[in-house]
């Protein structure tokens, strides 16, 4: 059988520093037991710490489940944006090459057709001008013999 024996600790019996009693004046109290003074602390300026370091320090404030949810949402949104940009780029490539392959020849054909129409108008204007200058000559040239 096991017997238990109580061992007393001498440090538990000693008086420990604690809050002041009600009767003492709090204005005169100074903490002289502290080994760290304000002069020993490094002064952080905005140039000592980058934005990335500050954001990484903030992750300890969020519980792991929230961080996982934020990370998965961010990954999903990033995936959707990448996919959208990929398909958008491919679509833009197809549309632009199709416009070049189909549109440029059509534009050249349309310009040629406009040039032919302008030439025909000019020819008709010349014929009408000739009829005004020589009214009898145009009538015999314009009608075929039956």
TORVEXMAR-34498 format. One line per 2 residues: number of its first residue (from 1); their letters; for each residue z, x, y of N, C-alpha, C. Coordinates in nm, 3 decimals, always signed. Atoms other than C-alpha are relative to their C-alpha. Example, Ala and Ser with C-alpha at 12.3 -4.5 7.8 and 13.67 -1.06 7.14 Angstrom:
2
1> AS> +0.000/+0.089/-0.119/+0.780/+1.230/-0.450/+0.000/+0.090/+0.120; -0.006/-0.082/-0.119/+0.714/+1.367/-0.106/+0.073/-0.077/+0.109
This chain:
146
1> XX> +0.000/+0.083/-0.116/+0.000/+0.000/+0.000/+0.000/+0.089/+0.124; +0.017/-0.077/-0.122/-0.083/+0.113/+0.354/+0.107/-0.042/+0.100
3> XX> -0.099/+0.029/-0.102/+0.182/+0.141/+0.615/-0.056/+0.039/+0.137; +0.045/-0.026/-0.135/+0.101/+0.122/+0.984/+0.115/+0.055/+0.082
5> XX> -0.103/-0.061/-0.082/+0.288/+0.339/+1.227/-0.051/+0.000/+0.144; +0.039/+0.007/-0.140/+0.278/+0.291/+1.605/+0.022/+0.135/+0.064
7> XX> -0.006/-0.126/-0.070/+0.201/+0.599/+1.807/-0.004/-0.031/+0.149; -0.007/+0.030/-0.142/+0.302/+0.588/+2.170/-0.072/+0.109/+0.078
9> XX> +0.076/-0.091/-0.085/+0.082/+0.744/+2.436/+0.081/+0.025/+0.126; -0.081/-0.035/-0.115/+0.262/+0.933/+2.711/-0.068/-0.038/+0.132
11> XX> +0.072/+0.033/-0.123/-0.010/+0.862/+2.969/+0.015/-0.147/+0.037; -0.016/+0.142/-0.031/+0.045/+0.487/+2.940/+0.130/-0.027/+0.073
13> XX> -0.130/+0.020/-0.064/+0.401/+0.526/+3.058/+0.002/+0.052/+0.143; +0.003/-0.057/-0.135/+0.305/+0.720/+3.373/-0.050/-0.104/+0.100
15> XX> +0.045/+0.090/-0.106/+0.250/+0.544/+3.703/-0.146/+0.030/+0.033; +0.143/-0.016/-0.028/-0.114/+0.488/+3.778/-0.029/-0.044/+0.144
17> XX> +0.033/+0.043/-0.136/-0.275/+0.469/+4.121/-0.067/-0.137/-0.004; +0.055/+0.134/+0.000/-0.362/+0.115/+4.207/+0.000/-0.056/+0.140
19> XX> +0.001/+0.060/-0.133/-0.374/-0.130/+4.492/+0.136/+0.017/+0.067; -0.122/-0.015/-0.077/-0.121/-0.099/+4.766/+0.085/-0.125/-0.015
21> XX> -0.088/+0.117/+0.006/+0.177/-0.322/+4.759/-0.013/-0.078/+0.130; +0.017/+0.091/-0.113/+0.197/-0.608/+5.004/+0.068/+0.053/+0.125
23> XX> -0.076/-0.045/-0.115/+0.447/-0.438/+5.231/-0.062/+0.117/+0.072; +0.054/-0.117/-0.065/+0.242/-0.126/+5.307/-0.112/-0.037/+0.097
25> XX> +0.102/+0.023/-0.101/+0.005/-0.098/+5.601/-0.135/+0.051/-0.051; +0.132/-0.037/+0.053/-0.362/-0.097/+5.494/-0.079/+0.087/+0.097
27> XX> +0.076/-0.076/-0.097/-0.485/+0.066/+5.816/+0.019/+0.151/-0.018; -0.028/-0.143/+0.014/-0.326/+0.399/+5.736/-0.051/+0.056/-0.133
29> XX> +0.041/-0.045/+0.133/-0.467/+0.417/+5.385/-0.133/+0.073/+0.008; +0.125/-0.075/+0.017/-0.729/+0.682/+5.316/-0.005/+0.046/-0.144
31> XX> +0.016/-0.039/+0.139/-0.870/+0.765/+4.978/-0.020/+0.151/-0.005; +0.008/-0.145/+0.007/-0.794/+1.130/+4.932/-0.025/+0.048/-0.142
33> XX> +0.022/-0.039/+0.138/-0.841/+1.125/+4.555/-0.149/+0.018/-0.032; +0.143/-0.006/+0.027/-1.221/+1.102/+4.583/-0.050/+0.144/+0.012
35> XX> +0.055/-0.135/-0.003/-1.404/+1.421/+4.500/-0.138/+0.003/+0.066; +0.133/+0.009/-0.062/-1.732/+1.299/+4.655/+0.018/-0.051/+0.142
37> XX> -0.006/+0.045/-0.138/-1.760/+1.275/+5.029/-0.140/-0.046/+0.040; +0.130/+0.050/-0.048/-2.036/+1.114/+5.229/-0.093/+0.113/+0.040
39> XX> +0.082/-0.113/-0.039/-2.155/+1.454/+5.343/-0.074/+0.061/-0.119; +0.061/-0.058/+0.119/-2.233/+1.558/+4.985/-0.118/-0.083/-0.053
41> XX> +0.106/+0.087/+0.051/-2.466/+1.261/+4.919/-0.133/+0.035/+0.067; +0.130/-0.028/-0.062/-2.836/+1.327/+4.969/-0.047/-0.121/+0.080
43> XX> +0.053/+0.105/-0.085/-2.997/+1.128/+5.246/-0.144/-0.024/-0.042; +0.135/+0.034/+0.044/-3.304/+0.947/+5.115/-0.077/-0.059/+0.116
45> XX> +0.090/+0.057/-0.100/-3.584/+0.886/+5.355/-0.118/-0.061/-0.074; +0.114/+0.065/+0.063/-3.898/+0.691/+5.291/-0.099/+0.101/-0.057
47> XX> +0.093/-0.100/+0.052/-4.091/+1.014/+5.234/+0.049/+0.062/-0.130; -0.054/-0.057/+0.123/-3.858/+1.123/+4.952/-0.034/-0.084/-0.122
49> XX> +0.019/+0.091/+0.111/-3.937/+0.822/+4.738/-0.131/-0.076/+0.019; +0.129/+0.068/-0.011/-4.280/+0.680/+4.666/+0.015/-0.147/-0.038
51> XX> -0.001/+0.143/+0.032/-4.369/+0.315/+4.623/+0.007/-0.020/-0.151; -0.003/+0.010/+0.146/-4.425/+0.370/+4.251/+0.141/+0.021/-0.052
53> XX> -0.137/-0.025/+0.044/-4.078/+0.513/+4.209/+0.090/-0.118/+0.034; -0.082/+0.116/-0.037/-3.928/+0.218/+4.394/-0.028/-0.118/-0.092
55> XX> +0.033/+0.111/+0.090/-4.117/-0.033/+4.180/+0.054/+0.025/-0.141; -0.054/-0.031/+0.133/-4.015/+0.147/+3.861/+0.151/-0.018/-0.002
57> XX> -0.144/+0.021/-0.006/-3.653/+0.132/+3.976/+0.033/-0.149/-0.003; -0.024/+0.145/+0.000/-3.686/-0.245/+4.022/-0.008/-0.061/-0.139
59> XX> +0.015/+0.059/+0.133/-3.774/-0.298/+3.658/+0.133/-0.013/-0.072; -0.131/+0.013/+0.062/-3.412/-0.245/+3.563/+0.072/-0.126/+0.044
61> XX> -0.064/+0.122/-0.049/-3.321/-0.554/+3.763/-0.043/-0.122/-0.081; +0.051/+0.115/+0.075/-3.530/-0.785/+3.543/+0.036/+0.012/-0.147
63> XX> -0.029/-0.006/+0.144/-3.432/-0.877/+3.189/-0.129/+0.029/-0.079; +0.118/-0.037/+0.079/-3.665/-0.756/+2.911/-0.094/-0.116/-0.028
65> XX> +0.089/+0.114/+0.028/-3.795/-1.106/+2.833/-0.087/-0.033/+0.120; +0.077/+0.026/-0.121/-3.903/-1.157/+3.193/-0.104/+0.109/+0.021
67> XX> +0.097/-0.110/-0.013/-4.065/-0.813/+3.202/-0.114/-0.017/-0.098; +0.105/+0.021/+0.100/-4.256/-0.893/+2.882/-0.094/-0.111/+0.044
69> XX> +0.083/+0.112/-0.044/-4.376/-1.224/+3.025/-0.089/+0.043/+0.117; +0.078/-0.049/-0.114/-4.487/-1.059/+3.349/-0.109/+0.096/-0.048
71> XX> +0.098/-0.097/+0.051/-4.660/-0.778/+3.158/-0.112/-0.071/-0.075; +0.106/+0.070/+0.075/-4.844/-1.019/+2.928/-0.088/-0.081/+0.094
73> XX> +0.080/+0.076/-0.097/-4.953/-1.237/+3.220/-0.092/+0.093/+0.078; +0.081/-0.097/-0.073/-5.073/-0.933/+3.411/-0.114/+0.052/-0.087
75> XX> +0.105/-0.048/+0.091/-5.262/-0.805/+3.107/-0.108/-0.107/-0.021; +0.097/+0.107/+0.018/-5.425/-1.145/+3.056/-0.089/-0.016/+0.123
77> XX> +0.078/+0.016/-0.124/-5.531/-1.175/+3.420/-0.095/+0.118/+0.016; +0.086/-0.119/-0.010/-5.664/-0.818/+3.417/-0.117/-0.011/-0.097
79> XX> +0.108/+0.018/+0.098/-5.862/-0.896/+3.101/-0.104/-0.100/+0.047; +0.094/+0.101/-0.050/-6.012/-1.209/+3.256/-0.084/+0.055/+0.115
81> XX> +0.074/-0.057/-0.114/-6.108/-1.021/+3.573/-0.104/+0.100/-0.050; +0.095/-0.097/+0.054/-6.268/-0.739/+3.374/-0.117/-0.069/-0.069
83> XX> +0.106/+0.074/+0.069/-6.460/-0.984/+3.157/-0.091/-0.070/+0.100; +0.079/+0.067/-0.103/-6.572/-1.182/+3.462/-0.091/+0.096/+0.074
85> XX> +0.082/-0.099/-0.068/-6.692/-0.870/+3.638/-0.110/+0.055/-0.090; +0.100/-0.048/+0.094/-6.871/-0.751/+3.325/-0.116/-0.098/-0.012
87> XX> +0.106/+0.100/+0.013/-7.060/-1.077/+3.278/-0.070/-0.024/+0.134; +0.062/+0.014/-0.132/-7.117/-1.107/+3.654/-0.101/+0.110/+0.027
89> XX> +0.093/-0.111/-0.018/-7.277/-0.764/+3.661/-0.124/-0.014/-0.085; +0.115/+0.021/+0.088/-7.496/-0.841/+3.363/-0.090/-0.112/+0.053
91> XX> +0.078/+0.111/-0.055/-7.603/-1.171/+3.519/-0.077/+0.043/+0.124; +0.067/-0.050/-0.119/-7.682/-1.002/+3.848/-0.117/+0.090/-0.036
93> XX> +0.109/-0.086/+0.046/-7.893/-0.744/+3.663/-0.118/-0.083/-0.050; +0.108/+0.084/+0.054/-8.091/-1.013/+3.478/-0.071/-0.074/+0.113
95> XX> +0.061/+0.076/-0.110/-8.149/-1.218/+3.794/-0.084/+0.092/+0.088; +0.075/-0.088/-0.089/-8.254/-0.921/+4.005/-0.125/+0.057/-0.065
97> XX> +0.121/-0.052/+0.066/-8.493/-0.774/+3.747/-0.101/-0.112/-0.022; +0.093/+0.113/+0.014/-8.640/-1.118/+3.679/-0.068/-0.030/+0.132
99> XX> +0.060/+0.026/-0.132/-8.693/-1.169/+4.052/-0.103/+0.106/+0.032; +0.098/-0.106/-0.027/-8.866/-0.834/+4.076/-0.124/-0.015/-0.088
101> XX> +0.113/+0.008/+0.092/-9.084/-0.885/+3.769/-0.085/-0.124/+0.023; +0.075/+0.123/-0.021/-9.182/-1.243/+3.853/-0.032/-0.024/+0.148
103> XX> +0.015/+0.030/-0.141/-9.140/-1.261/+4.230/-0.099/+0.088/+0.072; +0.090/-0.092/-0.071/-9.330/-0.953/+4.342/-0.146/-0.033/-0.030
105> XX> +0.140/+0.040/+0.024/-9.657/-1.044/+4.163/-0.035/-0.135/+0.064; +0.024/+0.130/-0.064/-9.621/-1.402/+4.289/-0.019/+0.019/+0.150
107> XX> +0.013/-0.023/-0.144/-9.574/-1.276/+4.645/-0.135/+0.063/+0.032; +0.131/-0.060/-0.023/-9.885/-1.057/+4.618/-0.110/-0.104/-0.017
109> XX> +0.102/+0.104/+0.022/-10.088/-1.350/+4.477/+0.000/-0.100/+0.115; -0.010/+0.094/-0.111/-9.961/-1.580/+4.750/-0.060/+0.060/+0.127
111> XX> +0.057/-0.066/-0.118/-10.051/-1.326/+5.020/-0.152/+0.007/-0.010; +0.146/-0.003/+0.019/-10.401/-1.286/+4.874/-0.060/-0.138/+0.023
113> XX> +0.049/+0.137/-0.018/-10.444/-1.664/+4.863/-0.001/-0.037/+0.148; -0.003/+0.028/-0.143/-10.338/-1.690/+5.227/-0.112/+0.073/+0.074
115> XX> +0.108/-0.077/-0.062/-10.587/-1.420/+5.318/-0.135/-0.069/-0.024; +0.124/+0.072/+0.032/-10.869/-1.611/+5.141/-0.011/-0.126/+0.083
117> XX> +0.001/+0.123/-0.081/-10.771/-1.934/+5.319/-0.033/+0.033/+0.145; +0.028/-0.041/-0.138/-10.774/-1.754/+5.655/-0.147/+0.040/+0.016
119> XX> +0.141/-0.039/-0.006/-11.118/-1.606/+5.576/-0.089/-0.123/-0.002; +0.081/+0.123/+0.005/-11.255/-1.952/+5.489/+0.008/-0.074/+0.133
121> XX> -0.014/+0.064/-0.131/-11.116/-2.094/+5.815/-0.087/+0.071/+0.103; +0.079/-0.079/-0.094/-11.275/-1.813/+6.007/-0.150/-0.025/-0.020
123> XX> +0.140/+0.027/+0.030/-11.610/-1.877/+5.831/-0.041/-0.137/+0.054; +0.030/+0.134/-0.052/-11.596/-2.248/+5.920/-0.007/+0.000/+0.152
125> XX> +0.002/-0.009/-0.146/-11.515/-2.163/+6.280/-0.131/+0.064/+0.049; +0.126/-0.064/-0.037/-11.821/-1.935/+6.295/-0.115/-0.099/-0.014
127> XX> +0.106/+0.099/+0.020/-12.043/-2.208/+6.151/+0.001/-0.105/+0.109; -0.009/+0.101/-0.107/-11.912/-2.458/+6.405/-0.045/+0.059/+0.134
129> XX> +0.044/-0.067/-0.123/-11.969/-2.204/+6.683/-0.151/+0.013/+0.004; +0.145/-0.010/+0.006/-12.327/-2.151/+6.566/-0.064/-0.136/+0.025
131> XX> +0.054/+0.134/-0.021/-12.387/-2.529/+6.564/+0.003/-0.037/+0.147; -0.008/+0.032/-0.143/-12.271/-2.554/+6.924/-0.104/+0.078/+0.079
133> XX> +0.096/-0.081/-0.075/-12.494/-2.269/+7.039/-0.144/-0.040/-0.028; +0.134/+0.040/+0.040/-12.804/-2.374/+6.844/+0.009/-0.127/-0.081
135> XX> -0.023/+0.125/+0.072/-12.774/-2.743/+6.754/-0.109/-0.034/-0.100; +0.106/+0.038/+0.094/-13.111/-2.784/+6.581/-0.009/+0.092/-0.119
137> XX> +0.016/-0.098/+0.108/-13.102/-2.470/+6.371/+0.103/-0.022/-0.109; -0.106/+0.018/+0.099/-12.777/-2.549/+6.199/-0.027/-0.122/-0.086
139> XX> +0.024/+0.122/+0.076/-12.893/-2.893/+6.092/-0.100/+0.025/-0.111; +0.097/-0.025/+0.104/-13.192/-2.762/+5.899/+0.057/+0.095/-0.107
141> XX> -0.056/-0.093/+0.099/-12.993/-2.484/+5.734/+0.110/-0.066/-0.082; -0.114/+0.059/+0.067/-12.701/-2.704/+5.644/-0.038/-0.104/-0.104
143> XX> +0.035/+0.106/+0.094/-12.894/-2.976/+5.455/-0.098/+0.052/-0.103; +0.098/-0.038/+0.103/-13.066/-2.916/+5.128/-0.119/-0.095/-0.001
145> XX> +0.121/+0.084/+0.005/-13.419/-3.046/+5.082/+0.004/-0.085/-0.126; +0.002/+0.091/+0.116/-13.459/-3.347/+4.856/-0.133/-0.012/-0.061
